[in-house]
Structures are given as C-alpha cells and as structure tokens.
Amino acid sequence: MNGELIRALEQLEEERGISKAVLLEAVESALVSAYKKNFGGTGQNVRVEVDPKTGEVRVFSVKTVVERVQDPATELSLEEMRKEDPTAEVGDVVEEEITPKEFGRIAAQAAKQVVVQRIREAEREMVKREFEEREKQVVTGQVQRVEKGNVYVDLGRRVEGVLSKTEQIPRESYRQGERIKVYVMEVRDAPRGPQIHVSRAHPGLVRALFEQEVPEIREGIVVIQNVAREPGARTKIAVYSRDRNVDPVGACVGPKGSRVQAVVDELRGEKVDIVPWSPDPAQFVASALQPAKVVRVEIDEETKTARVVVPDNQLSLAIGREGQNARLAAKLTGWRIDIKSERQVREQEAAKLFVDLTPEEMAQFTAAPDGEAKPSEGAGSPSEPVAER
C-alpha cells in the first residue's frame, strides 16, 4: 500500500464523515488477520502498523519476557534477553519487525475489503441516525412494490420504508410509482441495515400533516392537544391557541377551508372534525360531540363519566353511525360519555319519581271509575280516620 490509501481515507472522512483514525484502526486489525492467514502465524502475537502519512505497512512480532519459555511464538526468556539488554525484566514486551516482502499486495486487498465494509456500516449508521431524528414526522416516499400485503416505500438514498398491513388505511390501494406521505413510527436494526417502519393509519400522521399545513402550529401559537382517529373514516382533533387574537379552529381550517382540505385530500377523503379544546371537561365534551348540539353535560369526576343530554332530533347525530361520533369524542376527551335525548331524560325522571314513592303515596294515584283519583283502601290522612263501610 502507499499514499493512495491515505488519500482515500481522508476523502471518506471529508465526504461521509467517517473518521480516518477509526478506518485506520479497522484496517490494521484486518491486516493482522490477513498476515496470520497467509503466513502461518496463527499462534503468533503480532501487531500491524499503518503509517497515517505515507500508508506504509509494517508487521511486528510481539513477545513477552518470562523466566521460563513455554510458548516460543509469544515468549522470550529473560536470560536470552539480558544478553542483548542487561536491563531487561520479566514482563517486558519486545517487538521485532517481521514484515514479509510480498505482504503489500495482500495488505492492499484486505484494506480495500475493510474500507468497503466500514463504508457500508457507516452509511447504515448515518441512515439510522437520520431517521431516528425524523421519528414522529411525515416523510414522502414512492411506492416500490406490494408483497404479501406489505407496501415497500422508497424513502430516498436507497432507504426502504415498510408499511405493514396493520398500518395501512382500510380500503386504500397503492400503485407502484405512486408518491405517498407516511408517518415514521420506528427505526429498527436489521441484518441488511436499518428498517424504517412507517404508517398511514397512525393518529400522528394527521397531527404531522396539520403541522405542515398550518404555520400557526409550526410556530407554536396553535397547539394540537389531542387526536382521535378511526383511519379511513373519521378523525377528531382538539386545538387551542396561546394567543387570544388567533382562532385555533379557524387557523386549522384555513382560508376557504384550504388547509383542512389539503389534509383531507392526503387522507383520501377521511372526514376531519376540528374542535376547540377547553380545560372545562363539560365544555370540552360538548365540543367533542360536534356536529351534534348539546343541551347540557353533567360531569362525574369519581367515575370519569360525562352524562350528556341532547335534543331529541340530535341523538342519532351525537352517537353517529355505529357509535362512531360518540366513540371518537370519548377517545379525544378521555371521558366515558353517556348520551341521552331530552325525552329519554324526562321518561327516566318520571319513572324514578314513581320508584321513590312510598306505597301510601302511590295510592294517591289510583284512579276511580269516574276518572278521579282517590285513596286506595286503607289509605288516608294521618289526622283523619279511615272511612267505615
């Protein structure tokens, strides 16, 4: 080897951020193995040194000074050493250069293999770090192929994202070459390099899409407090503003609905409800049930239940198809929600009134044949005697 190796290592350090010192250390380690394999030194203790300026390679035999030699390949006797160096002591380490003349070609090949391997490892590590930093963010990729229900997405730089079947939007189809936005969930180590697991169904995708579309969210003026989602069907997001002059819902909707429409288009028609968050649980629950109108909300802190009363004509709207609206509202607020119409509440209150009456009080509601109410037999006012027959 010569200066070409050193120049190559310096270029790699500059372009790819791979430390020259780390590469040299790896090359030296590989050359030790190459020497032992090609020159029968498996039992030897050897050290290889690569000059960081010239690239010159030197091989040294490393032996330890001992009283009595048991392994000549790695040990020297103190008696023999003192013939050359009277100051030698047991435990001293002695190095002797044993570089073979034909070692250069073998060393160059070994060094090349090590450098290539380290470049691959460094690239994998860089990709891993890059996507770890992009976790919980949205990236754009191109659909490469669909295999066994999984969609493989090209994320650039020969990086592949895996969109598993469970993370796809129900009934959404994917065409090869199509560009889609995905949410980076997790980066995992794999034999062939880091594996990027992405999602189209995660609630974080909706949050990240709004962050892209709404400047007030990126600037921290408007905050997304929570997201509840049933992928492919409906999403509810709760937002609030840190600036009294900024309407959080209006900011997310955008001029003529342009911002929310951009999100809906990316989600391929999934409905999105934007509701104002409130620290008052009753007010927040009422908002979360939009588009239904709410008459009142009663909060039970002990059971974490919100009892909601809606107009008779709003009951089905509040509950939603197959209970979806109520279910999403519960997820969004963190409260169990019990919804009843005004008529149901009146009927319950009437039934409760009769249940709470004593037998004597119930008797007051016994109807006479002529339609008038009269006390039942044996009943009467405590201050008046019961009429005799």
Sequence and secondary structure as in RCSB ss.txt:
>XXXX:A:sequence
MNGELIRALEQLEEERGISKAVLLEAVESALVSAYKKNFGGTGQNVRVEVDPKTGEVRVFSVKTVVERVQDPATE
LSLEEMRKEDPTAEVGDVVEEEITPKEFGRIAAQAAKQVVVQRIREAEREMVKREFEEREKQVVTGQVQRVEKGN
VYVDLGRRVEGVLSKTEQIPRESYRQGERIKVYVMEVRDAPRGPQIHVSRAHPGLVRALFEQEVPEIREGIVVIQ
NVAREPGARTKIAVYSRDRNVDPVGACVGPKGSRVQAVVDELRGEKVDIVPWSPDPAQFVASALQPAKVVRVEID
EETKTARVVVPDNQLSLAIGREGQNARLAAKLTGWRIDIKSERQVREQEAAKLFVDLTPEEMAQFTAAPDGEAKP
SEGAGSPSEPVAER
>XXXX:A:secstr
  HHHHHHHHHHHHHH   HHHHHHHHHHHHHHHHHHHTT TTS EEEEE TTT  EEEEEEEEEESS S TTTE
EEHHHHHHH TT  TT EEEEE   TTHHHHHHHHHHHHHHHHHHHHHHHHHHHHHHHTTTSEEEEEEEEEETTE
EEEEEETTEEEEE GGGS TT    TT EEEEEEEEEE  TTS EEEEESSSHHHHHHHHHHH HHHHTTSEEEE
EEEEETTTEEEEEEEESSTTS HHHHHH GGGHHHHHHHHHTTS EEEEEE  SSHHHHHHHHTTTS  SEEEEE
TTTTEEEEEE GGGHHHHH GGGHHHHHHHHHH SEEEEEEHHHHHHHHHHHHHHHS HHHHHTT B TTS B  
 TT   TTS     
